[in-house]
């Protein structure tokens, strides 16, 4: 009997235990069915400024859903915000913009969802639904390398930038290229070299010449959604850094001229310049001289006959270049005979002054070596522009335009000025004379003078000539002029060459039988004296 009672007692205990287990299982099942599901924020997420809160539940008649948080490792007991129901038995609660500005930048937080119903029952999301997120309000640090703001580029270029984010790391970097109107022309995903630099190559020939903006879009979110097709970027955070560049794949225009074609010893002026409509010119080089964007003007003193060429190279700011070739011909002076008189074609030297004002006299130089003139200082009474001074050197042969020549002539010159008219108030001309010529004349440097030809009186007039200086080979003199004409450098007191009538002096008396009249007058006087003397002698004889 005792054993039978013990068996019945054991059965009762088993039934009680089994029933308890069923009740506990039912309670667990119900609680599990009520557990909220935290959809957003998601675990291991990176957020800044705000986030989207989504919590779903199956609990009956939920009143509200609260987003609760705390620092990593601590209980999620602080409520960040609460969403209330808008209908009975609402299964989902959502807020698209939960403010995160009160949370610490760079910190990690645990988030969970708390659901409360009308009966006062609370339901929490379990640990499997707890989201650990990082708050990141600091944008990536972006620094351009290589191409800089304001650069001029051509061909294929490499865009490079350093992108660093110490909190969340860098998710993606894009280069966005727009034109001056803001229209997007290129959207390129940059690749990283593993050291924090993001690079991409752009072929600028795919673009028209002009100004473009390049924007770096750097994203630090691990939850970024990118729509690359249309260049739209959705992310929790990105940073933009923009530079402006000018694309120019067209070569500049080079211009090179050399004038005039002249004779040996004269000066040729070569002008090298360039233009570029997009990038502008920043370099010119004519084979001898280099300069910036202002061009080059070079004076070349010729030393040999022949045809010569020079090359001018022009480069724009983008690196495009172009060249132009200029040629000039140099000949030897030509001699000939006219009317039995030997004439020599003069060597010509032309120098131009852009502007001369009354307050700023201009000294013109760079005349041909050996021309006899080294410089001319011009003073004007009113402003003159593009004044062109020409010096012609006839050497020792008088030009045909003058009617007489001087003995001891060193050089005959003709000096003329265009675009000066009656504006000249004074010119100071500096001449040079070879020392060997002076010594060859058996004279000294103080006896050298410049003579000017008076075309009205047809005569040479000696000018006040002042010794200025000397070097190893030349004496230098200055002469003040009020006008230009023909000149001759000679010794002081030079006379008209033998066989030439002194022009502008009194005419000589007529001659007969090859003798001048004064000779015949002298002969007549002698004859008269003889006759008178003879008459006197005859008278004395008769008296005797």
C-alpha positions in Angstrom: 0.0 0.0 0.0 2.8 2.3 0.8 4.5 1.7 -2.5 1.2 2.4 -4.3 0.8 5.7 -2.6 4.4 6.6 -3.4 3.8 5.9 -7.0 0.7 8.1 -7.1 2.6 10.9 -5.5 5.4 10.7 -8.1 2.9 10.9 -10.9 1.3 14.0 -9.4 4.7 15.7 -9.1 5.4 14.8 -12.7 2.1 16.2 -13.8 2.7 19.4 -11.8 6.2 19.8 -13.3 4.9 19.1 -16.8 2.1 21.6 -16.4 4.6 24.2 -15.1 6.8 23.7 -18.1 3.9 24.1 -20.5 2.9 27.4 -18.8 6.5 28.7 -18.9 6.7 27.8 -22.6 3.5 29.5 -23.3 4.7 32.6 -21.5 8.0 32.6 -23.4 6.1 32.1 -26.7 3.8 35.1 -25.9 6.7 37.3 -24.9 8.7 36.3 -28.0 5.7 37.2 -30.1 5.6 40.6 -28.5 9.3 41.4 -28.8 9.9 44.5 -30.9 12.1 44.4 -34.0 14.6 47.3 -34.3 14.9 47.9 -38.1 16.8 51.2 -38.0 19.4 52.2 -36.9 21.2 49.1 -38.0 24.1 47.5 -36.2 27.7 48.8 -36.8 26.2 51.8 -38.5 27.8 55.3 -38.8 25.5 58.3 -38.4 25.9 62.0 -38.2 23.4 64.8 -37.3 20.3 62.5 -37.5 19.2 59.0 -38.2 16.0 57.1 -39.1 14.2 55.2 -36.4 12.0 52.2 -37.4 10.6 49.7 -34.8 8.0 47.0 -35.6 6.0 45.0 -33.0 3.1 42.4 -32.6 2.0 43.4 -29.2 -1.7 44.2 -28.9 -2.7 47.8 -28.7 0.8 49.4 -28.6 0.7 53.0 -27.4 4.2 54.1 -28.3 7.7 53.1 -29.3 10.7 54.7 -27.7 14.3 54.7 -29.0 16.6 54.1 -26.0 20.4 54.5 -25.9 23.5 54.4 -23.8 27.2 54.2 -24.3 28.7 50.9 -25.3 28.6 48.4 -22.5 26.0 50.1 -20.4 22.3 49.6 -20.1 20.1 51.3 -22.7 18.1 53.2 -20.2 18.0 56.7 -21.7 15.2 57.6 -24.0 16.3 59.6 -27.1 12.8 60.1 -28.5 9.3 58.5 -28.5 6.9 57.8 -31.4 3.2 57.5 -30.5 0.6 55.4 -32.2 -1.8 56.8 -34.7 -4.2 53.7 -34.9 -5.2 50.7 -32.8 -3.0 47.6 -33.0 -0.4 49.6 -34.9 2.5 47.3 -35.8 5.1 49.8 -36.9 6.6 53.1 -35.5 8.8 55.4 -37.5 10.6 58.8 -37.3 12.7 59.7 -40.3 14.9 62.3 -38.6 16.0 61.7 -35.0 18.3 64.5 -33.9 21.7 63.2 -32.8 23.4 66.5 -32.0 23.3 65.8 -28.3 25.4 62.7 -28.6 29.2 62.8 -28.5 31.1 62.8 -31.8 33.3 59.7 -32.4 31.5 57.7 -29.6 29.8 54.3 -30.0 26.3 53.8 -28.7 23.9 50.9 -28.1 20.3 51.5 -29.3 17.2 49.5 -28.5 13.4 49.8 -28.9 10.9 49.9 -26.1 7.2 49.2 -26.9 4.4 50.0 -24.3 0.7 49.0 -24.7 -2.5 50.1 -23.1 -2.3 47.6 -20.3 1.0 49.0 -19.2 3.0 46.1 -20.6 6.5 46.9 -21.8 8.4 45.0 -24.4 12.1 45.5 -25.2 14.1 44.4 -28.2 16.5 41.6 -27.1 20.2 41.8 -27.4 20.0 40.3 -30.9 18.0 43.4 -31.9 20.3 45.9 -30.2 22.1 48.2 -32.6 25.6 49.5 -31.9 26.3 52.6 -33.9 29.0 55.3 -34.2 28.2 59.0 -34.1 30.4 60.9 -36.6 29.8 64.5 -37.3 33.3 65.3 -38.6 33.8 65.3 -42.4 36.8 63.6 -44.0 39.8 65.9 -44.5 40.5 66.5 -48.2 43.7 68.0 -49.7 44.4 68.3 -53.4 47.8 67.3 -54.7 49.3 68.0 -58.2 46.6 69.9 -60.0 45.9 73.2 -58.1 43.2 75.8 -58.3 43.8 78.1 -61.3 46.0 75.7 -63.2 46.1 75.4 -67.0 46.2 71.8 -68.2 46.3 69.8 -71.4 46.4 66.2 -72.5 45.9 63.5 -69.9 46.1 64.7 -66.3 46.1 62.8 -62.9 43.7 64.1 -60.2 45.0 63.2 -56.8 43.9 64.1 -53.3 44.6 63.0 -49.7 41.3 61.9 -48.0 41.5 61.0 -44.3 38.7 60.2 -41.8 39.9 59.2 -38.3 36.5 58.2 -36.9 34.8 56.1 -39.5 37.3 55.8 -42.2 36.7 56.6 -45.9 34.1 54.7 -47.8 34.3 56.3 -51.3 35.8 59.2 -53.1 34.4 60.6 -56.4 35.6 63.4 -58.7 32.8 65.5 -60.2 33.6 67.7 -63.2 31.3 70.5 -64.2 31.5 73.3 -66.8 31.2 77.0 -66.1 27.4 76.7 -66.2 27.4 73.9 -63.5 26.4 71.1 -66.0 27.9 67.8 -65.0 30.3 66.3 -67.6 32.1 63.6 -65.7 31.6 61.5 -62.5 34.5 59.3 -61.7 35.2 56.9 -58.8 38.7 57.4 -57.6 40.9 54.5 -56.7 43.1 54.5 -53.6 46.8 53.6 -53.5 46.4 52.3 -49.9 48.1 55.3 -48.3 45.2 57.7 -48.1 45.6 59.1 -51.7 42.7 58.8 -54.2 43.6 59.1 -57.8 42.1 59.1 -61.3 43.2 60.0 -64.8 41.3 62.4 -67.0 41.8 62.8 -70.8 41.2 66.6 -71.3 40.9 66.1 -75.0 37.4 64.8 -74.3 36.5 68.3 -73.2 36.3 71.6 -75.2 38.8 74.3 -74.3 37.6 76.4 -71.4 37.1 76.6 -67.6 35.9 73.7 -65.5 35.2 73.0 -61.8 36.4 69.7 -60.2 34.7 68.7 -57.0 35.9 65.9 -54.7 33.1 64.2 -52.9 34.5 62.2 -50.0 32.1 59.9 -48.0 32.9 58.3 -44.7 29.8 56.2 -44.1 29.7 52.4 -44.1 26.0 52.7 -45.0 26.4 54.8 -48.1 24.1 54.2 -51.1 25.5 55.5 -54.4 23.6 56.0 -57.6 26.6 56.3 -59.9 24.6 56.4 -63.1 23.3 59.9 -62.6 26.0 61.1 -60.2 23.6 61.4 -57.2 25.2 60.5 -53.9 23.2 59.6 -50.8 25.2 59.2 -47.7 25.2 60.1 -44.0 28.1 62.5 -44.5 30.4 63.7 -47.3 32.7 66.6 -47.9 33.2 68.7 -51.0 36.4 70.5 -52.1 36.3 72.3 -55.4 39.1 73.7 -57.7 38.8 75.5 -61.0 41.1 74.6 -63.9 41.4 75.8 -67.6 41.7 73.1 -70.3 43.6 74.2 -73.4 44.6 71.6 -76.0 45.1 74.2 -78.8 48.6 75.4 -79.7 49.3 79.2 -79.6 50.0 81.3 -82.7 53.6 82.3 -83.2 54.6 85.3 -85.2 58.2 86.1 -86.3 59.4 88.8 -88.6 62.9 90.1 -89.5 63.3 93.4 -91.4 64.8 94.9 -93.5 66.7 93.0 -96.1 69.9 95.2 -96.1 73.6 95.2 -96.6 76.5 94.0 -94.5 77.1 96.1 -91.4 73.5 97.2 -91.1 71.0 96.3 -88.3 68.2 93.9 -88.8 65.3 94.0 -86.3 63.6 90.6 -85.5 60.3 90.5 -83.6 59.1 87.3 -81.9 55.6 87.2 -80.4 52.7 84.9 -79.8 49.0 84.8 -78.8 46.7 82.2 -77.3 42.9 82.7 -76.9 42.4 80.3 -74.0 45.5 80.0 -71.8 47.5 83.0 -72.9 51.2 83.0 -73.7 53.8 82.8 -70.9 57.0 82.1 -72.8 58.8 83.2 -76.0 62.2 82.2 -77.3 63.9 83.3 -80.5 67.0 81.0 -80.3 69.0 83.5 -78.4 66.8 85.3 -75.9 63.9 84.0 -73.7 61.2 86.2 -72.2 57.7 86.1 -70.8 54.5 87.0 -72.5 55.6 90.4 -73.8 57.5 89.0 -76.8 61.1 89.7 -78.0 62.6 92.4 -80.1 66.2 91.8 -81.1 68.6 94.0 -83.0 71.1 92.0 -85.1 74.2 93.7 -86.5 75.0 91.8 -89.8 78.5 90.8 -90.5 78.2 88.6 -93.6 76.2 88.4 -96.8 73.7 85.6 -97.3 70.2 84.5 -96.4 69.6 83.8 -92.7 66.7 82.2 -90.8 65.7 82.4 -87.1 63.1 80.4 -85.3 60.7 81.8 -82.7 59.0 79.4 -80.2 56.0 80.3 -78.2 54.5 78.3 -75.3 51.1 78.9 -73.6 50.3 78.4 -69.9 48.9 74.9 -70.5 52.2 73.7 -72.1 51.2 73.8 -75.8 53.9 75.3 -78.1 54.2 76.6 -81.6 57.1 77.9 -83.8 57.5 80.3 -86.6 60.6 80.9 -88.9 61.6 84.3 -90.2 64.3 84.9 -92.9 66.3 87.9 -94.1 68.7 88.6 -96.9 72.0 90.5 -96.5 74.1 91.7 -99.4 77.4 93.4 -99.9 77.4 97.1 -100.7 77.3 97.7 -104.5 79.6 100.1 -106.3 78.9 101.5 -109.8 79.8 104.4 -112.2 77.5 107.3 -113.1 78.6 110.0 -115.6 82.2 109.0 -115.2 82.0 109.4 -111.4 82.2 106.4 -109.1 79.3 106.1 -106.7 78.7 103.7 -103.8 75.3 102.6 -102.6 75.0 103.6 -99.0 74.6 101.1 -96.2 71.4 102.0 -94.3 70.5 101.7 -90.6 67.0 102.3 -89.4 66.0 102.6 -85.7 62.5 103.5 -84.4 61.4 105.3 -81.2 57.8 104.5 -80.2 57.1 107.8 -78.3 59.1 111.0 -77.5 57.6 113.6 -75.3 58.8 117.2 -74.4 59.6 116.1 -70.9 61.3 112.8 -71.8 64.0 113.0 -74.5 64.8 109.7 -76.1 68.3 108.4 -77.0 68.2 106.3 -80.1 71.0 103.8 -80.6 71.8 100.4 -82.1 72.8 101.9 -85.4 74.9 99.7 -87.6 78.5 99.2 -86.5 80.8 101.3 -88.6 78.1 103.8 -89.7 79.9 106.6 -87.9 76.9 107.4 -85.7 76.5 105.6 -82.3 73.5 107.4 -80.9 71.2 110.4 -81.4 69.3 112.0 -78.5 66.1 113.7 -79.7 64.3 116.5 -77.8 60.9 117.6 -79.1 58.6 120.5 -78.6 55.5 118.3 -78.7 54.8 114.5 -78.5 56.0 112.5 -81.5 55.2 108.8 -82.1 56.8 106.1 -84.2 59.8 108.3 -85.0 62.0 106.5 -87.5 65.6 107.7 -87.8 67.6 106.6 -90.8 71.4 106.8 -91.1 73.0 106.2 -94.5 76.8 105.7 -94.7 78.5 106.6 -98.0 82.0 106.0 -96.7 84.5 108.4 -98.4 82.5 109.0 -101.6 80.3 112.0 -101.6 76.6 111.3 -102.4 75.4 112.5 -105.8 72.9 114.9 -104.1 75.8 117.2 -102.9 77.7 119.3 -105.5 81.1 119.2 -103.8 83.3 117.0 -101.7 85.9 117.8 -99.0 89.4 116.8 -98.7 90.3 114.6 -95.8 86.8 113.2 -95.7 86.3 110.3 -93.2 82.7 109.4 -93.9 79.8 111.0 -95.8 76.5 110.5 -94.0 72.8 111.3 -94.6 70.6 111.4 -91.5 66.8 111.7 -91.8 63.8 111.3 -89.5 60.2 110.4 -90.3 57.2 111.3 -88.3 59.1 114.1 -86.6 58.2 117.0 -88.9 58.6 120.4 -87.2 58.5 118.9 -83.7 62.3 118.6 -83.3 63.7 121.2 -80.9 67.2 119.7 -80.6 69.2 116.6 -81.5 72.5 115.7 -80.0 74.4 113.3 -82.3 77.3 111.2 -81.1 79.8 110.2 -83.8 82.8 107.9 -83.8 86.1 108.2 -85.7 88.8 105.5 -86.0 92.0 106.4 -84.3 94.0 105.0 -87.1 92.3 107.4 -89.6 93.2 110.4 -87.4 96.8 109.4 -87.1 96.9 108.7 -90.8 95.9 112.3 -91.6 98.8 113.5 -89.5 96.5 115.3 -87.1 95.2 115.0 -83.6 91.8 114.2 -82.1 91.0 117.8 -81.4 91.1 118.6 -85.1 88.2 116.4 -86.1 84.9 118.1 -87.1 81.5 117.4 -88.5 80.4 119.4 -91.5 76.7 119.9 -92.5 75.6 120.4 -96.1 73.5 123.5 -96.7 71.2 122.5 -99.5 70.0 126.1 -100.0 73.5 127.6 -100.4 75.0 124.4 -101.7 77.9 124.5 -99.4 79.5 122.7 -96.5 79.4 124.4 -93.0 81.7 123.3 -90.2 79.8 122.6 -87.0 81.0 122.9 -83.4 82.3 119.4 -82.6 83.1 118.5 -79.0 85.4 115.7 -78.1 83.6 113.4 -75.6 85.6 110.2 -75.0 87.6 107.4 -76.5 88.3 103.7 -76.3 91.0 101.4 -77.8 89.8 101.9 -81.3 87.7 105.1 -81.6 87.4 108.8 -80.6 83.9 109.9 -79.8 82.4 113.4 -80.4 79.1 115.1 -79.8 77.4 117.7 -82.1 74.2 119.6 -81.4 71.8 119.8 -84.4 68.6 121.7 -85.1 67.8 119.7 -88.2 69.1 116.7 -90.2 70.8 116.7 -93.7 73.9 115.4 -95.4 77.0 115.4 -93.2 80.7 114.6 -93.6 83.3 113.8 -90.9 86.6 115.4 -91.8 89.4 117.4 -90.3 88.9 121.0 -89.3 89.5 123.6 -92.1 89.0 121.0 -94.8 88.8 122.6 -98.3 86.9 121.7 -101.4 88.6 119.0 -103.4 90.9 120.2 -106.1 89.2 120.8 -109.5 85.9 121.8 -107.9 84.5 125.3 -107.8 83.8 126.6 -104.3 80.0 126.5 -104.3 78.3 129.5 -102.8 81.3 131.9 -103.2 81.7 134.8 -105.6 82.0 133.8 -109.2 85.4 134.0 -110.9 86.0 136.5 -113.6 85.6 135.3 -117.2 88.8 134.0 -118.8 90.2 134.2 -122.3 92.8 132.3 -124.2 93.0 130.0 -121.3 94.1 132.7 -118.8 92.0 134.6 -116.3 91.4 138.3 -117.0 93.5 139.3 -114.0 96.5 137.7 -115.7 95.8 139.7 -118.9 95.5 142.9 -116.8 98.9 142.2 -115.2 100.4 141.6 -118.6 98.9 144.9 -119.9 100.3 146.8 -116.9 103.7 145.3 -117.6 103.5 146.3 -121.3 102.3 149.8 -120.3 105.2 150.3 -117.9 107.6 149.2 -120.7 106.0 151.6 -123.2 106.1 154.5 -120.7 109.7 153.6 -119.7 110.7 153.5 -123.4 109.1 156.9 -124.0 110.9 158.5 -121.1 114.2 157.1 -122.4 113.7 158.5 -125.9 112.8 162.0 -124.5 116.1 162.2 -122.7 118.1 161.3 -125.8 116.5 164.1 -127.8 117.4 166.7 -125.2 121.0 165.7 -125.4 
